[in-house]
């Protein structure tokens, strides 16, 4: 079965905990479960990886090249500030 890597950036482990009025009450765990369920229904396996550290996200991309057929990233604030991750 093909595998997809879903990466989540800084503070995305805090959804459902902080600022529920802004980010909602759904937890990181429930979102991960939904991602994995959707992937299976679509014929894929998904691994979800979250880190608050830019270098860890980059290292995960580098080490995952042979294991996954694709990746999706919600880089959080790094979307705006990380040239290294965007590269």
NORWOHU-V987144 format. One line per field, one symbol per residue. ss: DSSP state (h for helix, s for strand, l for the rest). psi: psi as a letter, one per 20 degrees, with the letter a starting at -180 (. if undefined). burial: I if it has 24 or more other C-alpha atoms within 12 Angstrom, else O. A space follows every 10 residues. Layout:
BEGIN
ss->???
psi->???
burial->???
END
This chain:
BEGIN
ss->lsssssssll lhhhlllllh hhhllllhhh hhhhhhhhhh hllsssssss lllhhhhhhh hhhlllllls sssslllhhh hlhhhhl
psi->pqqppoppap iiijqigqlh hgiriprhgh ggggghgggg hjkrpppppp qjpghhgghg ggiihihqir qppnichihh inhggh.
burial->OOIIIIIIII OIIIIOOOOO OOOOOOOIOO OIOOIIOOOO OOOOIIIIII IOOIOOIIOI IOOOOOOOOO IOIIIIOIOO OOOOIOO
END
